[in-house]
Every structure is written in C-alpha cells, then in structure tokens.
Amino acid sequence: MTRLVIVGGSDAGISAGLRARQVDPAVEPLLVVADAYPNFSICGIPYHVSGDVPDWRDLAHRTRDDLAAAGLDLRLDTTVRSIDPASRTVTVTGPPGREETIGYGRLTPRD
C-alpha cells in the first residue's frame, strides 16, 4: 500500500483522492483539510443566501460518510505545518492542537 497525502479538501483535493483510488485501489489517500467541510461548494453560497438551498450543509458535494466509503481518510480541522521530502513526512497540527508526523509514499500539492 502507498499512502498518498493530499493537502486540501476542496473539489481538487477530493477529485485527486477519488481518482487515485480509481487508478490504484491499493493507494491510501489521506486528505489534510484545514476546516471541517470537505468538498464544500463555496460557489453555492449565493444559493444559500437566496434561500434556494436552506441548509448550508447541503452545499457539500459529498458527505463525510460518502468520502470515507470511497476510501478517503480525512483529517479535518488539521493544518500542515511542514513537509520534509527527504524523510517523506508531513507534520500536522490537528484538534485540539495535537501535533503529529505522518509518513507518505506520495504527496500532491495544495489545491
């Protein structure tokens, strides 16, 4: 298995993780997301404000459960602090301020 660390959970990050699983089901995509709203459609905010989408949570393209079922590991409310390509590690800070070093086989850039 190869862990693929993806920094960012907007459409580009989610698409990268889903595509990686399609290409190679043995890949373990780990998405590091700075907030708690993966795959959230920011361009849908006017629809919420206008009342066309009453619940803002419906602006997400997929639920967390959908993403987990697709094989994506989500680290929400987590910030990347450093990337060390030589040791293939990413240092992150997650809730509640806990620092962790994560090893990876591949890394994709921020979306």
C-alpha positions as CSV (number, residue, x, y, z in Angstrom):
1,M,0.0,0.0,0.0
2,T,1.1,3.5,-0.8
3,R,-0.1,6.4,1.3
4,L,-0.9,9.5,-0.8
5,V,-1.1,12.7,1.3
6,I,-3.3,15.4,-0.3
7,V,-3.2,18.9,1.2
8,G,-6.7,20.5,0.8
9,G,-10.2,19.1,0.7
10,S,-11.9,21.3,-1.9
11,D,-13.0,19.9,-5.2
12,A,-9.5,19.5,-6.5
13,G,-8.2,17.6,-3.4
14,I,-11.3,15.3,-3.3
15,S,-11.0,14.6,-7.0
16,A,-7.3,13.7,-6.7
17,G,-8.1,11.3,-3.9
18,L,-11.0,9.6,-5.7
19,R,-9.1,9.4,-8.9
20,A,-6.0,7.9,-7.2
21,R,-8.3,5.1,-5.7
22,Q,-9.8,4.5,-9.2
23,V,-6.3,4.2,-10.8
24,D,-4.9,2.0,-8.0
25,P,-7.3,0.7,-5.3
26,A,-4.2,-0.1,-3.1
27,V,-3.5,3.6,-2.7
28,E,-4.5,5.1,0.7
29,P,-5.4,8.7,0.1
30,L,-5.1,10.9,3.2
31,L,-6.7,14.3,2.9
32,V,-5.5,17.0,5.3
33,V,-8.2,19.6,5.5
34,A,-7.8,22.9,7.4
35,D,-11.6,23.1,8.2
36,A,-14.4,20.7,8.9
37,Y,-16.1,21.0,5.5
38,P,-14.6,18.7,2.8
39,N,-15.9,19.0,-0.7
40,F,-17.8,22.2,0.3
41,S,-19.0,24.3,-2.7
42,I,-18.1,27.9,-1.9
43,C,-19.7,29.0,-5.2
44,G,-23.1,27.7,-3.8
45,I,-23.2,30.3,-1.0
46,P,-25.4,32.7,-3.1
47,Y,-28.0,29.9,-3.3
48,H,-28.0,29.5,0.4
49,V,-28.3,33.3,1.0
50,S,-31.2,33.5,-1.5
51,G,-33.0,30.6,0.3
52,D,-32.8,28.2,-2.7
53,V,-30.6,25.9,-0.5
54,P,-32.0,26.4,3.0
55,D,-29.4,24.2,4.8
56,W,-25.8,25.4,4.2
57,R,-24.6,21.8,4.8
58,D,-26.3,20.8,1.6
59,L,-23.6,22.8,-0.3
60,A,-21.2,19.9,0.1
61,H,-20.9,17.7,-3.0
62,R,-20.5,14.6,-0.8
63,T,-20.9,13.8,2.8
64,R,-18.0,12.7,5.1
65,D,-19.6,9.2,5.1
66,D,-19.6,9.2,1.3
67,L,-15.9,10.1,1.2
68,A,-15.0,7.5,3.8
69,A,-16.9,4.8,1.9
70,A,-14.9,5.8,-1.2
71,G,-11.7,5.0,0.7
72,L,-10.6,8.5,1.6
73,D,-9.1,9.1,5.0
74,L,-10.0,12.7,6.2
75,R,-8.1,14.7,8.8
76,L,-10.4,17.6,9.4
77,D,-9.6,20.8,11.2
78,T,-5.9,19.9,10.6
79,T,-3.2,22.2,9.3
80,V,0.0,21.2,7.6
81,R,3.0,22.7,9.5
82,S,5.9,21.3,7.5
83,I,6.7,18.9,4.7
84,D,10.0,17.1,4.7
85,P,10.6,15.5,1.3
86,A,13.8,13.8,2.4
87,S,12.1,11.8,5.1
88,R,8.8,11.7,3.3
89,T,6.9,13.1,6.2
90,V,4.3,15.8,6.8
91,T,3.9,17.4,10.2
92,V,0.4,18.5,11.0
93,T,-1.5,20.1,13.9
94,G,-5.0,18.8,14.5
95,P,-7.6,19.2,17.2
96,P,-7.1,20.0,20.0
97,G,-3.6,21.4,19.0
98,R,-2.1,17.9,18.8
99,E,1.0,17.7,16.5
100,E,1.6,14.5,14.5
101,T,4.1,13.4,11.9
102,I,2.7,11.4,9.1
103,G,4.7,9.4,6.6
104,Y,3.8,9.2,3.0
105,G,4.7,7.5,-0.3
106,R,3.5,10.3,-2.5
107,L,2.4,13.9,-1.9
108,T,0.1,16.1,-4.0
109,P,0.3,19.9,-3.8
110,R,-2.4,22.1,-2.2
111,D,-5.5,22.7,-4.3
